Amino acid sequence: MFMLVGVFLQGLLLLHSKNPGFFFNGYSTLLAPPSEVLIPPELLSSRTVWTPDRELGQYEDLVARVTNFHNEDKGFMVLDGDVFDVPIRKDIVHRVVRWQLAKRQQGTHSTKTISEVSGTGRKPYKQKGTGRARHGTLRGPQFRGGATMHGPKPRSHAIKLQKKVRRLGLKIALSARTAEGKLLVFEDLEVPSHKTKNIVQYIRQMDDTKKVLLVDGGDIDKKLKLATQNLHYVNVLPSIGLNVYSILQHDTLVMTRAAINRIVERMHTPINR
């Protein structure tokens, strides 16, 4: 493209050298005098050709349909773009999941050293003359029931991860489910009874759903907890316990209005250093 522009300019200069008055007829954008009008104003349009629908650099808000277990229309809800419409980054999700799994590892495995193994401290036999190896105790690692050398001790497997990275990982997980169309917004999670068959029927009505995570804003309803405790493919969490690993384990995420409002409020809260 730059080569074509250069050739065009060279042609104009060559034409000007042969005919100097050519460029003073009001049609040249290079050598026209400032007093002449290059393009008649009546041919110019004052209408704006394109205006961005949102401020550049900001994430776009989304509108989601609100329903319930009976698929009744409950209106619409606006999802904040900086929480539900952020770029997907697999590296951030990997770091957050690794941090979660390492943090929940108990680290209670323990082995006994030679000073902790029960047994006598007496020398088993004399040093020389028996033809056997020289041993000073029967609690050594070479004997059955003896100590373990350099074995594991109770410790924490947790690794450090910045709060802003953890928060970004949750935003990415929510954005991924939203982009896939697997985020359902419910008005509430009320069920008529504690019968499991009701939940089974509701899940069957959802399209292409294998494992569902139900998230409520506050405490989980007792009827819902009893109705889902025997289903391995349905889990319930309060909004305070929503995490990246749980979202990735379920292919469908169902959140109530209250849960979304609390999550957005949590994401907008300044991080305490």
C-alpha positions as CSV (number, residue, x, y, z in Angstrom):
1,M,0.0,0.0,0.0
2,F,2.8,2.4,0.9
3,M,4.5,1.7,-2.5
4,L,1.3,2.6,-4.4
5,V,1.0,5.9,-2.5
6,G,4.7,6.7,-3.3
7,V,4.2,6.0,-7.0
8,F,1.0,8.2,-7.0
9,L,2.9,11.1,-5.4
10,Q,5.8,10.8,-7.9
11,G,3.3,10.9,-10.8
12,L,1.7,14.1,-9.4
13,L,5.1,15.8,-9.0
14,L,6.1,14.8,-12.5
15,L,2.8,16.3,-13.9
16,H,3.3,19.5,-11.9
17,S,6.8,19.9,-13.4
18,K,5.3,19.7,-16.9
19,N,2.2,21.8,-16.3
20,P,2.5,24.0,-13.2
21,G,-1.0,25.4,-13.5
22,F,-2.6,22.1,-13.3
23,F,-2.8,22.1,-9.5
24,F,-4.4,25.4,-9.1
25,N,-7.8,24.5,-10.5
26,G,-9.3,23.6,-7.1
27,Y,-9.0,19.8,-7.3
28,S,-5.6,19.1,-5.9
29,T,-5.1,18.2,-2.2
30,L,-1.4,18.9,-2.4
31,L,-0.7,22.3,-3.9
32,A,-4.1,24.0,-3.8
33,P,-4.0,27.5,-2.3
34,P,-5.9,27.9,1.0
35,S,-8.4,30.4,-0.5
36,E,-9.9,27.8,-2.9
37,V,-12.4,25.2,-1.7
38,L,-11.4,21.7,-2.6
39,I,-14.8,20.0,-2.1
40,P,-18.1,21.9,-2.3
41,P,-19.7,21.9,1.2
42,E,-23.1,20.9,-0.2
43,L,-21.6,17.5,-1.2
44,L,-20.4,16.8,2.4
45,S,-22.6,15.1,4.9
46,S,-22.9,16.3,8.4
47,R,-24.3,13.0,9.6
48,T,-22.0,10.9,11.8
49,V,-21.1,7.7,9.9
50,W,-20.4,5.5,13.0
51,T,-20.7,6.0,16.7
52,P,-19.5,3.2,19.2
53,D,-22.4,1.9,21.3
54,R,-20.1,2.0,24.4
55,E,-17.0,3.7,25.6
56,L,-13.9,2.1,24.1
57,G,-11.9,0.1,26.6
58,Q,-14.9,-0.8,28.7
59,Y,-16.6,-4.2,28.8
60,E,-20.1,-4.5,27.5
61,D,-23.1,-5.1,29.7
62,L,-25.3,-8.1,28.9
63,V,-29.0,-8.6,29.2
64,A,-30.2,-12.0,30.5
65,R,-33.7,-13.5,30.7
66,V,-34.9,-14.3,34.2
67,T,-36.9,-17.5,34.7
68,N,-37.5,-20.2,37.3
69,F,-37.8,-24.0,37.6
70,H,-41.1,-23.8,35.9
71,N,-39.7,-21.8,32.9
72,E,-41.9,-18.9,33.7
73,D,-41.0,-15.4,32.4
74,K,-39.8,-13.2,35.2
75,G,-38.4,-10.3,33.2
76,F,-34.8,-9.4,32.4
77,M,-31.6,-8.6,34.3
78,V,-28.5,-6.6,33.3
79,L,-25.2,-8.5,33.8
80,D,-22.2,-6.2,34.5
81,G,-19.7,-6.4,31.6
82,D,-16.7,-6.2,33.9
83,V,-17.8,-9.4,35.6
84,F,-19.6,-11.5,32.9
85,D,-17.9,-10.3,29.8
86,V,-14.2,-10.3,30.3
87,P,-11.6,-11.9,27.9
88,I,-11.0,-15.6,28.5
89,R,-7.5,-16.5,29.7
90,K,-6.8,-20.2,30.3
91,D,-3.5,-19.4,32.2
92,I,-5.4,-17.4,34.9
93,V,-7.9,-20.2,35.3
94,H,-5.1,-22.8,35.6
95,R,-3.3,-20.7,38.3
96,V,-6.5,-20.3,40.3
97,V,-7.5,-24.0,40.1
98,R,-4.0,-25.0,41.1
99,W,-4.2,-22.6,44.1
100,Q,-7.5,-24.0,45.2
101,L,-6.5,-27.7,45.0
102,A,-3.2,-27.0,46.8
103,K,-4.9,-25.0,49.5
104,R,-7.5,-27.7,50.3
105,Q,-4.9,-30.5,50.5
106,Q,-4.8,-31.6,54.1
107,G,-1.1,-32.3,54.5
108,T,-1.6,-34.5,57.6
109,H,0.7,-37.3,56.3
110,S,3.4,-38.1,58.8
111,T,6.2,-40.7,59.3
112,K,8.3,-41.4,62.4
113,T,11.9,-40.6,62.7
114,I,14.4,-42.8,64.6
115,S,13.8,-40.9,67.8
116,E,10.0,-41.4,67.6
117,V,9.9,-45.1,66.8
118,S,9.1,-47.3,69.9
119,G,11.7,-49.8,70.9
120,T,14.8,-50.2,73.0
121,G,17.9,-48.2,72.6
122,R,20.2,-51.0,73.6
123,K,22.8,-52.2,71.2
124,P,21.4,-55.5,69.8
125,Y,24.8,-57.4,70.0
126,K,28.4,-56.7,70.4
127,Q,30.4,-54.8,67.8
128,K,32.8,-57.4,66.8
129,G,33.1,-61.2,66.6
130,T,29.6,-62.2,65.4
131,G,30.2,-61.9,61.7
132,R,27.2,-59.7,61.3
133,A,26.9,-56.1,60.3
134,R,27.6,-53.5,62.9
135,H,24.3,-52.1,64.4
136,G,23.7,-49.8,67.3
137,T,20.0,-49.9,67.4
138,L,17.0,-51.9,66.1
139,R,15.0,-48.8,65.3
140,G,17.0,-48.0,62.2
141,P,15.3,-47.7,58.7
142,Q,16.9,-51.0,57.6
143,F,14.9,-53.0,60.1
144,R,11.2,-54.0,60.0
145,G,9.1,-51.5,62.0
146,G,12.0,-49.1,62.1
147,A,12.2,-45.4,61.2
148,T,11.6,-43.7,57.9
149,M,14.4,-41.4,56.7
150,H,13.4,-38.1,55.2
151,G,9.7,-39.0,55.2
152,P,6.8,-36.5,55.0
153,K,5.7,-34.5,58.0
154,P,2.5,-32.5,58.5
155,R,2.8,-29.2,56.5
156,S,0.7,-26.8,54.5
157,H,0.6,-27.4,50.7
158,A,-0.9,-23.9,50.1
159,I,0.7,-21.6,47.6
160,K,0.4,-17.9,47.4
161,L,-1.8,-16.2,44.8
162,Q,-2.6,-12.5,44.6
163,K,-6.2,-11.5,45.3
164,K,-6.6,-9.7,42.1
165,V,-5.7,-12.9,40.2
166,R,-8.2,-14.9,42.2
167,R,-10.9,-12.4,41.5
168,L,-10.0,-12.3,37.8
169,G,-10.2,-16.1,37.7
170,L,-13.8,-16.1,39.0
171,K,-14.7,-13.4,36.4
172,I,-13.3,-15.5,33.6
173,A,-15.1,-18.6,34.7
174,L,-18.4,-16.7,34.9
175,S,-17.7,-15.1,31.5
176,A,-17.0,-18.5,29.9
177,R,-20.3,-19.9,31.1
178,T,-22.1,-16.8,29.9
179,A,-20.4,-17.0,26.5
180,E,-21.4,-20.6,26.1
181,G,-25.0,-19.8,27.0
182,K,-24.8,-22.0,30.1
183,L,-25.6,-19.3,32.6
184,L,-29.2,-19.3,33.7
185,V,-30.7,-16.6,35.8
186,F,-33.5,-17.6,38.1
187,E,-35.8,-15.4,40.2
188,D,-35.4,-17.8,43.1
189,L,-34.7,-21.5,43.9
190,E,-37.9,-22.3,45.6
191,V,-39.2,-25.9,45.2
192,P,-42.7,-27.1,46.3
193,S,-41.4,-30.0,48.4
194,H,-38.2,-31.8,49.4
195,K,-38.9,-34.7,46.9
196,T,-35.9,-35.5,44.7
197,K,-38.2,-36.3,41.7
198,N,-39.1,-32.6,41.4
199,I,-35.5,-31.6,40.9
200,V,-34.9,-34.5,38.5
201,Q,-37.9,-33.3,36.4
202,Y,-36.6,-29.7,36.4
203,I,-33.1,-30.7,35.3
204,R,-34.5,-32.9,32.4
205,Q,-36.3,-29.8,31.0
206,M,-32.9,-28.0,30.6
207,D,-31.3,-28.5,27.2
208,D,-28.0,-30.3,26.9
209,T,-27.4,-30.4,30.7
210,K,-25.4,-33.1,32.4
211,K,-24.2,-31.4,35.7
212,V,-25.8,-28.4,37.3
213,L,-24.6,-26.0,40.0
214,L,-27.3,-24.0,41.8
215,V,-26.1,-20.8,43.4
216,D,-28.3,-18.8,45.8
217,G,-27.7,-15.4,47.3
218,G,-28.1,-16.4,51.0
219,D,-28.5,-19.6,52.9
220,I,-29.7,-22.6,51.0
221,D,-33.3,-23.5,51.4
222,K,-33.8,-26.7,53.5
223,K,-36.2,-28.2,51.0
224,L,-33.8,-27.7,48.1
225,K,-30.9,-29.1,50.1
226,L,-32.9,-32.3,50.9
227,A,-34.1,-32.6,47.3
228,T,-30.6,-32.5,45.8
229,Q,-28.5,-34.3,48.4
230,N,-29.0,-37.7,46.6
231,L,-28.2,-36.4,43.1
232,H,-24.5,-36.6,42.2
233,Y,-25.1,-34.3,39.2
234,V,-26.7,-31.4,41.1
235,N,-24.9,-29.4,43.7
236,V,-26.0,-26.3,45.6
237,L,-23.8,-23.4,46.9
238,P,-24.3,-20.0,48.5
239,S,-22.9,-17.1,46.6
240,I,-20.1,-16.7,49.2
241,G,-18.9,-20.1,48.4
242,L,-18.9,-19.8,44.6
243,N,-15.4,-20.6,43.2
244,V,-13.7,-21.4,39.9
245,Y,-13.2,-25.1,40.4
246,S,-16.9,-25.7,41.2
247,I,-17.9,-23.7,38.1
248,L,-15.6,-25.8,35.9
249,Q,-16.9,-29.1,37.3
250,H,-20.4,-28.3,36.2
251,D,-21.5,-27.6,32.6
252,T,-24.5,-25.5,33.6
253,L,-24.6,-22.7,36.1
254,V,-27.9,-21.5,37.6
255,M,-27.8,-18.3,39.7
256,T,-30.5,-16.3,41.3
257,R,-30.9,-12.5,41.1
258,A,-29.6,-12.2,44.7
259,A,-26.6,-14.3,44.0
260,I,-25.6,-12.3,40.9
261,N,-26.0,-9.0,42.9
262,R,-23.8,-10.3,45.7
263,I,-21.2,-11.6,43.3
264,V,-21.1,-8.2,41.5
265,E,-20.9,-6.4,44.8
266,R,-18.0,-8.7,45.8
267,M,-16.1,-8.1,42.6
268,H,-16.5,-4.3,42.9
269,T,-15.3,-4.2,46.5
270,P,-11.8,-2.7,46.8
271,I,-9.1,-5.2,47.6
272,N,-7.6,-4.7,51.1
273,R,-3.8,-4.8,50.9
